[in-house]
Each structure stands twice: as structure tokens, then as C-alpha cells.
Amino acid sequence: MTDKKKKKPTSFDVARLANVHRSAVSRALSGSGRVSEDTRKRVIQAAQELGYRVNFLARGLQNQNSGLVGLVASRLDTPYRASQVKVAARELLAKGYCPILIVAEGDVTLSGLIDRLLNYSVSGMIVTSDSPPAEIIEECKRLSVPVVLINRDLREVAADRVQLDIQASGQLAFDMLREAGGRRFAVLDPSQETFTVTGRARAFATCCHSAGMPAEVITPVGQNYADGLEAADLFMAAKCEADAVFCSTDLLALGFLDGMRVKYGRRLPEDIQILGYDDIEQAGWLGNNLSTICQDAGAAAMLAVDLLQARIEDGSRPFECATIPITPVHRATTRKITT
């Protein structure tokens, strides 16, 4: 004997069991519209007994608002970006949205990924990966899909943004190393350019030049730990005499730190001072104890979610650019500042 597949319960079944009109089922389970507390309880109890679940995706496709929010990200192997995405997902869930993570890596084009998101009638999207083409943002605007960009170089595009103050970052890095007694400077500026990492490295170099203390530029390929080790080799091969080095990411700084300390026997901070950027968790580990600048990943994510929700609620409001807070973090790889 073959078991017949059990029929999925419908909203009509819930209404019949709860002895209410079908429209009351919709109002009770969606939280929209007026319904008495007694009716709400009866509907919820009937839905639980029948195992009924609201198909929010289907409802969203009908209403052009699915409650889905696209999180488009790259470099999830880096602690900073992973933390940022985690906080953004948590905040979206807390506000009643369902995040969809799209990882923009390798040969996949960002425009194609965003095109896929638009097929799901997403309520909005947060983009932390490489800059989407302006025409994609215009398509989102045409479809009334709000977009928030985090640290993307799209200043001419009409979209809400959460942005690092690049010039302030370079100035703070210079001030920290200068106040700690640095006299000869170097900066790690990766050849693989990205908007904020490249921007703050070059802003630091500009600050050094403006103070009459030019910075020697060391150019590893990328921004990660292995690239920091490479930078240590480049630094030594160039016979660089800098006593204070700004590394444009913490991962670069940790690789450079190990290269200088372990491979080349340099003492920190006596022989050379090293400053990172981001304040990832690993920077504070006792074996690293890296001085750095905190770019608050959690704050950036929460700002982005707040901007997105505000745009969803009021699509006519002026576009806004929120600034990510940065703070100095003094640890063992720079000298103590004496006042």
C-alpha cells in the first residue's frame, strides 16, 4: 500500500479551524491590519496545529516587497569583512528582514549577481564588494529598490552610503606614528588597489610629504598576511631606513610584523614601529599586540542597515552619507606616547 502525500495546509484550512474569515488569517499572521487579540490567538493556534506556514516569498512577489535584503560582499576570508557581514545580517534579522548573502569573488561579475537579486523582488540591498556599475544602481532606482553602499567609490551615484573618511584616516596614522617618536616613515600600499585601502595609504604618504618627512612606499601585491611577509622582504631588500611603518590593513601589518620580528630579528618598537588599520580581533592577541586604528565594522554595518530601513520607509528622503567612526588603538608595536 502506497502512502498518499499529505496535502499542504492552506489559509482556508486555518480559517475553517479557527472559525474566522480568511482575511483575518492574513491579518493575524502578518501583523498588519486590525484584528482582536482573541482572533489572533485562535488563528495562531490553528496554524500551529495544522503546520501552516505563510509563504512570505510568494506574498512579497505579489506585493513587490519580499522582505528579502541582498548582502553583496567580497573578501569574506578577511576578519574585518566577515565581522561586518555578520553584524549586518544580525541587524537585518532583528528588524524583520531576511538577508541573502551573495559572494562576489573570482570571475563572477557583480552586475550579474545584482541582476539575480532583482529577480527576487528584494526589498533592498547592501553592497560591500567592489563598486557596482552606475547603470546597475540606476536600474535599482528605476525599480524602487533601495541600495546602500559601504566604502564604495560611487560619489556621483544617487545612493545612500556609509563611508570611511580617508583623509582623516591617513592623518590619524601619521599623527600616531609621529607622536610616538617616528622620524623616518614608510607605508605599505598594495598594487591591487581598492578604494579605501589604497586611499588611506596614499593619504598617509601625503601627510608625511606635507610635514616635510616623505614616506618610502613599499608595494606588496595584496592586502593579506602573506603579502605582509612579502612586504618585509621588500623592505629589507630596499635597505629601507624607516623607523615607523604604516600598514594599510591589519592583516598586512601582522605579516610584516612576523617578517621583521621573526625572519629579520628586528625589535619592536625599539628598532621599528608598526601601525595597522582595522583593529581586527587578531590584532589584540597577546602574541601580536598590534597598535592600529579601529574602523568599527559593527558600527558601519548598523549604519548601513539603518539607512536602508529609512530608505524603505521613505523613498523620497534626501540621500545620506554616514561616516564610519575611527579611533586610535595604542598597543605594543608603537612606543608609548609621553605627554
C-alpha positions as CSV (number, residue, x, y, z in Angstrom):
1,M,0.0,0.0,0.0
2,T,1.4,3.4,-1.0
3,D,1.1,6.3,1.4
4,K,-0.5,9.3,-0.2
5,K,1.4,12.5,0.1
6,K,-0.1,14.6,2.8
7,K,-1.7,17.8,1.4
8,K,-0.2,21.0,2.5
9,P,-2.5,23.1,4.7
10,T,-3.8,26.4,3.3
11,S,-5.0,29.6,4.8
12,F,-8.6,28.4,4.1
13,D,-7.9,25.4,6.3
14,V,-6.6,27.7,9.1
15,A,-9.7,29.9,8.7
16,R,-12.0,26.9,8.9
17,L,-10.4,25.5,12.0
18,A,-10.2,28.9,13.8
19,N,-13.8,29.7,12.7
20,V,-12.8,33.1,11.2
21,H,-12.8,34.7,7.7
22,R,-9.7,34.0,5.6
23,S,-8.8,37.7,5.6
24,A,-8.5,37.5,9.4
25,V,-5.9,34.8,9.0
26,S,-3.8,37.0,6.8
27,R,-4.0,40.0,9.2
28,A,-3.3,37.8,12.3
29,L,-0.2,36.1,10.8
30,S,1.3,39.1,9.0
31,G,0.8,41.5,11.9
32,S,-0.7,44.0,9.5
33,G,-4.3,45.3,9.9
34,R,-6.6,45.3,12.9
35,V,-7.6,42.0,14.5
36,S,-8.8,41.2,18.0
37,E,-6.4,39.5,20.4
38,D,-8.8,36.6,20.8
39,T,-8.9,36.1,17.0
40,R,-5.1,36.4,16.7
41,K,-4.6,33.6,19.3
42,R,-7.2,31.3,17.7
43,V,-5.6,31.8,14.3
44,I,-2.0,31.2,15.6
45,Q,-3.2,28.1,17.5
46,A,-5.0,26.7,14.4
47,A,-1.9,27.4,12.2
48,Q,0.3,25.6,14.7
49,E,-2.0,22.6,14.8
50,L,-2.1,22.3,11.0
51,G,1.6,23.1,10.5
52,Y,0.7,26.0,8.3
53,R,3.4,28.5,7.3
54,V,3.0,31.8,5.5
55,N,4.7,31.9,2.1
56,F,6.3,35.2,2.5
57,L,8.3,35.0,-0.7
58,A,5.1,34.4,-2.8
59,R,3.4,37.3,-0.9
60,G,6.4,39.5,-1.5
61,L,6.5,38.8,-5.2
62,Q,2.8,39.8,-5.4
63,N,3.3,43.0,-3.3
64,Q,6.7,43.9,-4.9
65,N,8.2,43.6,-1.4
66,S,9.6,40.3,-0.4
67,G,11.2,41.3,2.9
68,L,14.5,39.9,1.4
69,V,17.6,42.1,1.5
70,G,20.6,41.3,-0.6
71,L,24.0,41.4,1.1
72,V,26.6,41.6,-1.7
73,A,30.1,41.1,-0.3
74,S,33.6,40.0,-1.2
75,R,36.8,39.2,0.7
76,L,34.9,37.2,3.3
77,D,38.2,35.5,4.2
78,T,39.3,38.7,5.9
79,P,38.2,39.1,9.5
80,Y,37.1,42.7,9.1
81,R,34.6,42.0,6.2
82,A,33.4,38.8,7.9
83,S,32.6,40.7,11.1
84,Q,30.8,43.4,9.0
85,V,28.6,41.0,7.2
86,K,27.8,39.1,10.4
87,V,26.6,42.3,12.1
88,A,24.6,43.4,9.1
89,A,22.8,40.0,8.9
90,R,22.0,40.1,12.6
91,E,20.6,43.6,12.4
92,L,18.5,42.8,9.4
93,L,17.0,39.8,11.1
94,A,16.3,41.9,14.2
95,K,14.4,44.4,12.0
96,G,12.3,41.7,10.4
97,Y,14.2,41.3,7.1
98,C,15.7,38.1,5.7
99,P,19.3,38.6,4.4
100,I,20.5,36.8,1.3
101,L,24.3,36.6,1.0
102,I,25.8,37.0,-2.5
103,V,29.6,36.5,-2.5
104,A,31.2,38.4,-5.3
105,E,34.5,36.6,-5.9
106,G,36.6,35.3,-8.8
107,D,35.2,35.6,-12.3
108,V,31.6,36.3,-11.3
109,T,30.5,39.8,-12.4
110,L,28.9,42.0,-9.8
111,S,26.3,43.2,-12.3
112,G,25.1,39.7,-12.9
113,L,24.8,38.9,-9.2
114,I,22.7,42.0,-8.6
115,D,20.6,41.1,-11.6
116,R,19.8,37.8,-9.9
117,L,18.8,39.6,-6.7
118,L,16.4,41.8,-8.5
119,N,14.6,38.7,-9.8
120,Y,13.5,38.0,-6.2
121,S,11.9,41.4,-5.8
122,V,14.2,42.2,-2.9
123,S,13.2,45.0,-0.5
124,G,16.7,46.5,-0.8
125,M,20.4,45.6,-0.9
126,I,23.7,46.5,0.9
127,V,26.8,46.3,-1.2
128,T,30.2,46.0,0.4
129,S,32.1,44.5,-2.5
130,D,33.7,46.2,-5.5
131,S,31.8,49.1,-6.9
132,P,28.7,48.1,-8.9
133,P,28.4,49.8,-12.3
134,A,26.4,53.0,-12.1
135,E,23.8,51.6,-14.6
136,I,23.0,48.8,-12.1
137,I,22.3,51.4,-9.4
138,E,20.1,53.3,-11.9
139,E,18.2,50.1,-12.6
140,C,17.6,49.6,-8.9
141,K,16.4,53.2,-8.6
142,R,14.0,52.6,-11.6
143,L,12.6,49.5,-9.8
144,S,12.4,51.4,-6.5
145,V,14.9,49.0,-4.8
146,P,16.9,50.9,-2.2
147,V,20.7,50.4,-2.2
148,V,23.3,51.3,0.5
149,L,27.0,51.2,-0.4
150,I,29.7,50.6,2.2
151,N,33.1,52.1,1.4
152,R,32.5,52.2,-2.4
153,D,33.8,54.9,-4.7
154,L,30.5,56.0,-6.3
155,R,30.3,59.6,-5.2
156,E,28.4,60.7,-8.3
157,V,25.7,58.0,-8.0
158,A,22.5,58.7,-6.2
159,A,22.5,56.2,-3.4
160,D,22.9,56.1,0.4
161,R,26.5,55.4,1.5
162,V,28.4,54.5,4.6
163,Q,31.9,55.9,4.1
164,L,35.3,56.0,5.7
165,D,36.9,59.4,6.0
166,I,40.0,58.5,4.0
167,Q,41.9,61.8,4.6
168,A,41.2,61.7,8.3
169,S,42.5,58.0,8.4
170,G,45.8,59.0,6.8
171,Q,46.2,62.0,9.1
172,L,45.5,59.9,12.2
173,A,48.0,57.2,11.1
174,F,50.7,59.9,10.6
175,D,49.8,61.7,13.9
176,M,50.0,58.4,15.9
177,L,53.4,57.4,14.5
178,R,54.8,61.0,14.7
179,E,53.7,61.4,18.3
180,A,55.2,58.0,19.1
181,G,58.6,59.3,18.0
182,G,58.7,58.3,14.4
183,R,61.2,60.2,12.2
184,R,61.5,58.2,9.0
185,F,58.4,56.8,7.6
186,A,57.3,54.0,5.2
187,V,53.8,52.8,4.1
188,L,52.6,49.5,2.6
189,D,50.5,50.4,-0.4
190,P,49.4,47.2,-2.2
191,S,49.5,47.1,-6.0
192,Q,46.0,45.5,-6.0
193,E,44.1,48.7,-5.5
194,T,40.9,49.1,-3.6
195,F,39.1,52.3,-2.7
196,T,39.7,52.7,1.0
197,V,42.9,50.7,1.4
198,T,44.7,52.5,-1.4
199,G,43.1,55.8,-0.4
200,R,44.3,55.7,3.2
201,A,47.8,54.5,2.3
202,R,48.2,57.4,-0.1
203,A,46.6,59.9,2.3
204,F,49.2,58.9,4.9
205,A,52.0,59.4,2.3
206,T,50.6,62.9,1.5
207,C,50.6,63.8,5.2
208,C,54.2,62.8,5.5
209,H,55.2,64.9,2.5
210,S,53.2,67.9,3.8
211,A,55.2,67.7,7.0
212,G,58.5,67.6,5.1
213,M,59.0,63.9,6.1
214,P,58.5,61.8,2.9
215,A,57.4,58.2,3.3
216,E,59.0,55.4,1.4
217,V,56.4,53.3,-0.4
218,I,56.6,49.5,-0.2
219,T,54.3,47.8,-2.7
220,P,53.3,44.2,-1.9
221,V,50.8,42.6,-4.3
222,G,47.8,42.2,-2.0
223,Q,46.4,43.1,1.4
224,N,46.7,39.9,3.4
225,Y,49.1,38.2,5.8
226,A,51.3,36.6,3.1
227,D,51.6,39.9,1.4
228,G,52.8,41.4,4.7
229,L,55.6,38.8,4.8
230,E,56.4,39.8,1.2
231,A,56.5,43.4,2.2
232,A,59.1,42.6,4.9
233,D,61.3,41.1,2.3
234,L,60.8,44.1,0.0
235,F,61.6,46.4,2.9
236,M,64.9,44.7,3.7
237,A,65.9,44.3,0.0
238,A,65.4,48.1,-0.5
239,K,67.6,48.8,2.6
240,C,64.7,51.0,3.8
241,E,65.8,53.0,6.9
242,A,62.2,53.8,8.1
243,D,61.7,53.6,11.8
244,A,57.9,53.8,11.6
245,V,55.7,51.9,9.1
246,F,52.0,52.3,8.4
247,C,50.4,49.1,7.1
248,S,47.1,49.8,5.4
249,T,45.4,46.7,6.8
250,D,45.9,44.7,10.0
251,L,46.5,41.5,8.0
252,L,49.3,43.2,6.1
253,A,50.7,44.5,9.4
254,L,50.6,41.1,11.1
255,G,52.5,39.5,8.2
256,F,55.0,42.5,8.2
257,L,55.3,42.2,12.0
258,D,56.2,38.5,11.8
259,G,58.6,39.0,8.9
260,M,60.5,41.8,10.7
261,R,60.5,40.2,14.1
262,V,60.9,36.5,13.3
263,K,62.7,36.4,10.0
264,Y,64.9,39.5,10.3
265,G,65.3,39.8,14.1
266,R,64.1,43.4,14.4
267,R,62.9,44.5,17.9
268,L,59.6,46.2,18.2
269,P,59.1,49.1,18.9
270,E,62.8,49.8,19.6
271,D,64.1,49.2,16.1
272,I,60.9,49.8,14.2
273,Q,57.3,50.8,15.0
274,I,54.4,49.2,13.1
275,L,50.9,50.5,12.9
276,G,48.0,48.6,11.3
277,Y,44.4,49.5,10.3
278,D,41.0,48.0,11.1
279,D,41.5,46.6,14.6
280,I,40.5,43.0,13.8
281,E,40.4,40.5,16.7
282,Q,43.8,39.1,15.9
283,A,45.5,42.5,16.3
284,G,44.8,42.3,20.0
285,W,46.1,38.8,20.5
286,L,49.0,38.8,23.1
287,G,51.5,37.4,20.6
288,N,50.7,40.3,18.2
289,N,49.6,43.2,20.4
290,L,49.5,45.4,17.3
291,S,48.9,49.1,17.5
292,T,46.2,50.0,15.0
293,I,43.3,52.3,14.0
294,C,39.9,50.9,14.8
295,Q,37.5,51.2,11.8
296,D,34.3,50.0,13.6
297,A,33.0,47.2,11.4
298,G,29.9,46.7,13.6
299,A,29.1,50.4,13.5
300,A,29.4,50.5,9.7
301,A,27.0,47.6,9.3
302,M,24.4,49.1,11.7
303,L,24.6,52.4,9.9
304,A,24.0,50.7,6.6
305,V,21.0,48.8,7.9
306,D,19.5,51.9,9.5
307,L,20.0,53.9,6.2
308,L,18.4,51.0,4.3
309,Q,15.4,50.8,6.5
310,A,14.9,54.6,6.4
311,R,15.0,54.5,2.6
312,I,12.5,51.6,2.5
313,E,10.1,53.6,4.7
314,D,10.6,56.8,2.8
315,G,11.9,56.6,-0.7
316,S,11.8,60.4,-1.2
317,R,14.2,61.4,1.6
318,P,17.5,63.0,0.6
319,F,20.4,60.6,0.0
320,E,22.7,60.4,3.0
321,C,26.4,59.6,3.6
322,A,27.2,58.4,7.1
323,T,30.8,58.4,8.3
324,I,32.3,55.3,9.9
325,P,33.9,56.2,13.3
326,I,37.7,55.6,13.7
327,T,39.7,55.6,16.9
328,P,43.4,55.1,17.7
329,V,44.4,51.9,19.5
330,H,47.8,52.0,21.2
331,R,49.5,48.7,21.9
332,A,53.0,47.3,22.0
333,T,54.2,47.8,18.4
334,T,54.5,51.6,18.8
335,R,56.2,53.5,21.6
336,K,54.2,54.9,24.5
337,I,53.3,58.5,23.9
338,T,54.7,60.8,26.6
339,T,53.0,64.0,27.5
